[in-house]
């Protein structure tokens, strides 16, 4: 007698149900994975640009002398910006932000809109930089350390070259130009652009957090930095309060 073998398989309805479940799970998880990847990319780019700015500052001083020996005219934005950028790999120099982005007011100074920077350029990796000098005597105190007490101006970077939000703390990050180097805004010693109000004040004080803690978790928190996913954590410089997750 011929034996009839019976094979089991999923029905069309069962297959569609499984595919539907996979779709729902993907829809819930892929955006969070993408956001996590984007955040890591931003952190890496901010850190890299900070290292490049720091290196360029050292080379500039080696070529032109300490900023304390410069004339106030040479510290003016265009001159300092050109000398700083001369030690970085550029893809384009701009006559103000408008030439590169099509609109002015895309880079901010001290957390407030400052219009066209005195000097701006696009780096080889696509990061935009804008240099603003607000004290050619380099005597502006933005913090309670010797370095931050001798501030000349700021460098603002846009990690996606004006193509994204153009917002401090999201794709723009602020650094202080001092007589001794370039420092990220928002350190514990900073009293001009503090992390305490980094979101509420437009994000200018978020830079140091990104560099030293390696995350953008303030975007997962309220303006008071209380984590949305854990109300017991308020982000701060305390060792166990530097991440929401």
N, C-alpha and C positions, 0 to 999 in steps of 0.2 A: 504494500500500500504506500502511496505517496504521502509523505509527511508535509504538512503545511506549516511553514514557519511564520510566526507573527512578530513583526518588528514594532517596537514602541517608539513614538516620536512626539514632539510637541505639536499641538494643533496650531493653526494660524492665529486663533484668538489668544492662546497662551504666549505665542511669540510676540504678538503686538503688545501684550501687557508688560512683558519683560522689557521690550524696547522702550515703552513709555516710562517705566521705572528708571531705566538707565538715563533717559533724557532729562527727567526731573532731577536726578542726582547730579548730572553734569551741569545743569543750569544753576544749581545751588553752589557747587564747588569751584567751577572754572573761574567765575569772577573773582573769588577770594584768592585763588592761586595766582591769577593775573595781577591783582593788586599787590600781592606779596612780592612777586617778581619785579613789578615796576618800582616798588619801594626800594628793593635791594639795588636795582640799577641806579636809582637816584642817589642813594647813599654812596655807592661806589664812585659815581661821577663827581659828587660834591667833594669827597675825600681826595680824589685825583686832582681836581682843579685847585683845591687848597694847597696840595703839595706842589703843584706847578707854580702857583702864585708865590708861594714861599721861596721856591728855588729862584724864580725870576727876580724877586725882591733882592735876594742875596747877590745875584749877578749884577743887578742894576747898581747896587751900592759899591760893588767892587769896581765898576766902570766909572761911576760918577761921584763917588764919595758919599759919606753919611748925609742923610736928609737934613740934619742940623747945620750942615755946612752949605746947603743949597740956598739960593736966593728965593724969596717968596714968589718971584715971577716963574722960576723953574719948577716950583712945587705946584703951580697952577695945573688944573686937570689935564689939559692937552699935553703938556710937556712930561709930567709924571706918567701919564697913561701911555704915551709913546715909548718912553724909556722902559717902562715895565713890560709892555707887550713886545718890545724888541727882543726880549729873552724868552718868548713863548712862540709856539708854532701856531701861525694864523692861517685861516683860509680867506679872510677878508677884513680890511679895516673900514670903518664907517665914519662918515662926517656927521656924527650924532646917530641916535638910535633909529631915526626915521629912514635913513638910507638902507639899513639892514632889514627893518621889519615892516616898513610901509606906514607905521604910525609912531608918533612920539608918545611919551609918558608910559613906555612899557617897562622901563627899569626904574626902580624906586631908590630913594636915598634916605637913610635913617628911618625906614618904614613908612615914609610918606611920599606921594608922587612928586617927582622933582623935574619932570619934563625930560628933555634930551640931555644925556650925560655929557660931561666935558670931553670925554674920550670913550669910544666904544669900538668893539671889534668882535669878530666871530673866530673862535679857536678852531684848530684843525679837526677836533672831534665834534664840532657843531655847537659847543657851548658859547653863549654870548656873554661878553663882559662889558660893564660900564663903570667908568671911574668918575667919582664926584669928589671934588675938594671943597670942604666947607670951612677950613681954617688953614690958610697958607703959612701961618706961623707954627703950625703943628702944636698948638697949646690947648686944644679942646680936650676936656676930661670926659670920657664916656664910661669910666670905671674906676675902681679904687685900687688899681695896681700902677706901678711906675710906667709901664708900657701904655696902658689905656689912658693915662693922664696926658699923654703927648700924641694925640690923634690928629691927623691931617684931613682925613676924608674916608671914603668907603669905596669898596669894589662890590658891585652887585653882579652875580652871575645868573644866567638863565640856562638851565641844563638842556632844554630842548630848543634853544635858539628862537624864542618868540612864538613857537608853534603851539604851545599848550595853554595853560591857564594864565600865564604871565602874572602869577601871584606869589608873594613872599611866603615861604614855608611849604609851598607845593612844588613849584619848579624854579622859583627865584630864591637866592640865598645871599645874605649880606655879610661882608667882612670889613673890618676896620683897618685902614692904612695908618700905621703909627711910625714913629721915628726908628723903631727897632724891629719892625716886621709887620706881617699881615695876620690878623687874628679874627677868628670867627665870632660873629655877634652872638650874644646870649650865653656867655660863660657865667659862672657863679659870681665873678668879679665885675661883670657888666651891669651898670645901672642906667644905661641909656636904652638898650634893647634887651630886655630880660626875658628869660624863658617863662617866668611866672605869668606873663601876659603875652606870650608869643603868638597865640591865636587871636586873642582879643585885639591886640595892637597891630594886626596885619601880617604877622609872621616874621618880622625882621629879627626877632630874638630866637628863632628856631635853629639857626645854623649850627651853633656849637653842639646842640643836642644831637643833631644828625651825625656830626663827625665823631663825637666821643661815645655815643650810645648805639650808633649804627642802626637806627630805626626812625620811622616817621609816625610813631604811635600816638603822638599828639593829635593826629588826624582821626584817631579812633576814640577820642575823648572829647569831653565838653570844653568850653572855653576856659573853665576852671581846672582843666586837665584831669577830671575824674573819668576813668576808663568806662566806656559804654558797656563793655562786657564784664566788668567787675567793679562795682561801686566801692569796693574796699580799697582799691588802688587809686591814689592820686599821684600822677607822675611828678617826680622831683629828682634832684640829684642824689637822693639817698640810694644806697646800694641796691635795695630790693624794690625800688620804685621807678626803675628806668625802662620798663616795658609793660604793656597792657596784657600781653599773652603769657 
